[in-house]
């Protein structure tokens, strides 16, 4: 688990023109963070408009696509991260308006998120 795939936009533009599949290192969670193995992430019209430069915020480019949410399982916890368990299924609130440190885009196999951005998803 050293590398992962991520869908990255190098600049503002039409998603079909600017998105590329890249191999990137799997990030490491820091204090108060969790490493999430992304299982599903939507493609919102909002995500497409972010890449086109026509939304309420603009990420710094290059950027991993997907800036709304995703669902996944916790793979690892950073130091002093409480209230979460490895293997737990969670929703990641990646929207910049949500309080807490920035979350890289959700269109990647793994991401690191602050514990305050994670919502447990009960199993049925």
Protein Blocks (a to p, Z undefined) as FASTA:
>chain_A
ZZccddddfbgcdfklmgccdddddddddehiacdddfbdcddfklmmmmnopafbdcdd
dddehjfbccdddfbdcehiehiaehiacdddfbfklgcdddddfbbfbdcddfklpccd
ddZZ
